[in-house]
Amino acid sequence: MKKVFLLFVLFAAMVSCGKGDEPKPEPKPNPDTPSTQTSISISPSALTFDAQGETKSVTVTCTTGKTWTLSGGESWCTASGTNGANGANGANGATVTFTAEANTSPDERNATYTFTCGDKTAKLVVTQKQQDALTVTSSKVEVDAQGGPINVEVKANIPFEYVIADKDKGWITPVKTKSMQTTVLTFNIAQNEDREKREGSITIKSGELSETITVYQAGAQPTIVITRHTYEVSSKGETIKVEINSNVEFSISIPAAYSAWIQEAAEPRALSTHTKYFTISANLETHSRSGKILFTSQEHNLTEKVTIQQKAIDADVTTVHVPTKGTLASVLAENNLETSSIVLLKITGELDEDDFRTIRKMRKLKSLDLSRTTITEVPAKACYEALNIQNILLPNTLEVINEQAFEFCGFQTVKIPASVKTIRPKAFCDNRSLVSIIFEQGSQLETIERYVFSYCSCLQNIEIPANVETIGDGPFSHCTSLTNVTFEQGSQLNTINDNAFQKCSSLKTIDMSTCTKVKIIGSAVIDECHSLQTFELGTHTPPDVSYLSSTPISATLQVPAESVDAYKKAYGWKDFPHITSLD
C-alpha cells in the first residue's frame, strides 16, 4: 500500500512540474485591469558618429519578463533590431547596434529613437558629423559677459592655421600654451562691458578648406541669444538642435497650435544645458506648415523665437467619392486603385462599417481625410489596430465616436470637431504616439466615457471643453507623459468618476478653478500621481468623494477663499497636506 501511495505522489509531482514548464503568453495591456509596474533604460542615451559612418551599440534594460520595441529614427541610421526582451543578448540587457551611413552632406544631422516597454519610454539621440577633411566640434561658442577662455577642438588630417577676424582681435585673443601644438586651440574672450550682445569669428584654414567658429557673447544687460532663428525641415521630419546663450533664466514653450508636431527631445548628457533638441514629426498633409518655439524670460520681459518651416508630403493624394454606404471597395476597384498601395486617402460621401473594414486593409495608409464626408457616427472598432495611420481629419457633421473606434492607432495629433457630443469607451485608448488632443472651439462634447484616452503614453497636455458634464472611469489613466490638465472657462462639469487620472506619473497640475458645479468625484482619481504639485478647484461646497489616492498626497489644494475651512474638514479633501485660497 505504501508503494502504491508513493507512486501516486511521484506521478502527481511530475504532472505539476510539467504544467509549470508551459510558457505563458504576456497579456496585452488592458485599461480595465491594473498593469504591472514597468521600467526601461538605455546606456548610453546619445550616440555620435563620424562622417565616414560607423557602428555603435546601446544596452537596453527593461522590466524582467517584459518586451521592448524600438521606433523612430532616420533612413541613414539603421538598428539591428526593433524589439526584444531584457537579457536577450546578455545578462545585463539586450544590445542594439546602430549603423550610420556615410554623411556626404556639409551639414550635421540628427535622429531620435524611442525605446518603449509597457507605458515607459527612453529616448536615444543620434548625431552624425558632416563630411569634411577639416572639422571643428562646434561651429558656435556661447560666452557670458564676463568673458574667459574657450577651447576649440579641431579634427584635421592635414596642417592648418587659424585666423581671428581683424575687427574681433581686440576681444578674442589666442592663449599661447603647449596645447597650440595639439588639436585643441584655446582663445581668451574679454569681458563685454557694453550692454549690447556681440559676435565675432575665428576661421580655421588649410589651403582651400576652412571652418568658421562664431563666438556669441552676451552683453551686460539681460539677454537671450539664439544662434539660428529659422529651420527648414523636410516632410519626413527630423530632430533639430537649437543653441541658446543667455545670462538670465528662461523657459521654453511651444504654442498649443504647434505642440502636436514639435516636441522637445531628450538631451545628450555631455552637452551644455543651453543646447536643446526638438523633434519635428512627419508632415502627412498636402500643404506646408510653419510653427514656433518660444524662449522667454518673464522677469526681464524677453522673448526670442525659433521658426520651423516644414514642407508638405510629396506623396500623391488618392481622392474618392462614395455615393452610397458600403461601396468604398467597389469604388476603388472601378478606379483600378489597390488598397495595398494607398498612402494618402481623401474620401467624400457616405461611409459605414463595411467601408471602414476596407480602410483597415490599407496597411500603407498614413493619412486619412474624412473631413468632407457626411457621417454622424464613427462605428465601433472603425480603425482598430491601424497603427500605420498617423493622421486623421474628422468631419464637422460627426456627433458620436463609438467604442474602440481608434484604439491602437498611430495618431500623433487628433482634432475633435465641435459637433462631437459623445466619445464612447476606449475610443482612442492605447494611441502611444498621440501627443496632442485638440477640441475645436465651441465643442458640444457632453460626455467623456471610460478609458477613452487611457494608455496614451505620449500625451502631454489636455484642456477639457466647457460643455463636458460627466467624465467616466479612467479616461486618462496611465497617460504617463501627461503634465497639465485644465478645464475651459465656464465649465459645466458635474461628475468625475473613478481613476480619472490614475497613474499619470508626470502630472503636475490639475486646474479645475473654472469648475464651480462639481458634486461628485470618484475614488482614486489621482492615485499614484506622484509628481502632482497643484490641484485647483473652483467649487465652493466640497464635492462628495470616497478617497482620492491610496498613496500619500503631497500636492497643494487651492479652493475658493471662503471654502478653505470646509475643505480642511471634509472627508477625503482633508488628506491634502496644504489647502490654500485660489485668490
Secondary structure as UniProt FT lines:
FT   HELIX           2..20
FT   TURN            31..32
FT   STRAND          40..43
FT   STRAND          46..49
FT   TURN            51..52
FT   STRAND          55..62
FT   TURN            64..65
FT   STRAND          67..72
FT   TURN            75..76
FT   STRAND          77..79
FT   STRAND          83..85
FT   TURN            86..89
FT   TURN            91..92
FT   STRAND          94..100
FT   STRAND          109..117
FT   TURN            118..119
FT   STRAND          120..128
FT   STRAND          134..136
FT   STRAND          140..143
FT   TURN            145..146
FT   STRAND          148..156
FT   STRAND          161..164
FT   HELIX           166..168
FT   TURN            169..171
FT   STRAND          172..174
FT   HELIX           178..181
FT   TURN            182..183
FT   STRAND          184..189
FT   STRAND          198..206
FT   TURN            207..208
FT   STRAND          209..217
FT   STRAND          224..226
FT   STRAND          230..233
FT   TURN            235..236
FT   STRAND          238..246
FT   STRAND          251..253
FT   TURN            256..261
FT   STRAND          262..264
FT   TURN            269..270
FT   TURN            273..274
FT   STRAND          275..280
FT   STRAND          289..297
FT   TURN            298..301
FT   STRAND          302..310
FT   STRAND          317..322
FT   TURN            325..326
FT   HELIX           328..334
FT   TURN            335..336
FT   HELIX           339..341
FT   STRAND          344..349
FT   HELIX           353..360
FT   TURN            363..364
FT   STRAND          367..373
FT   STRAND          377..378
FT   TURN            380..385
FT   TURN            387..388
FT   STRAND          391..393
FT   TURN            396..397
FT   STRAND          400..401
FT   TURN            403..408
FT   STRAND          413..416
FT   TURN            418..419
FT   STRAND          422..423
FT   TURN            425..430
FT   TURN            432..433
FT   STRAND          436..439
FT   TURN            441..442
FT   STRAND          447..448
FT   TURN            450..451
FT   TURN            454..455
FT   TURN            457..458
FT   STRAND          461..464
FT   TURN            466..467
FT   STRAND          470..471
FT   TURN            475..478
FT   TURN            480..481
FT   STRAND          484..487
FT   TURN            489..490
FT   STRAND          495..496
FT   TURN            498..503
FT   TURN            505..506
FT   STRAND          509..512
FT   TURN            513..514
FT   STRAND          520..521
FT   TURN            523..528
FT   TURN            530..531
FT   STRAND          534..537
FT   STRAND          556..559
FT   HELIX           561..563
FT   HELIX           564..569
FT   TURN            571..572
FT   HELIX           573..575
FT   STRAND          578..581
//
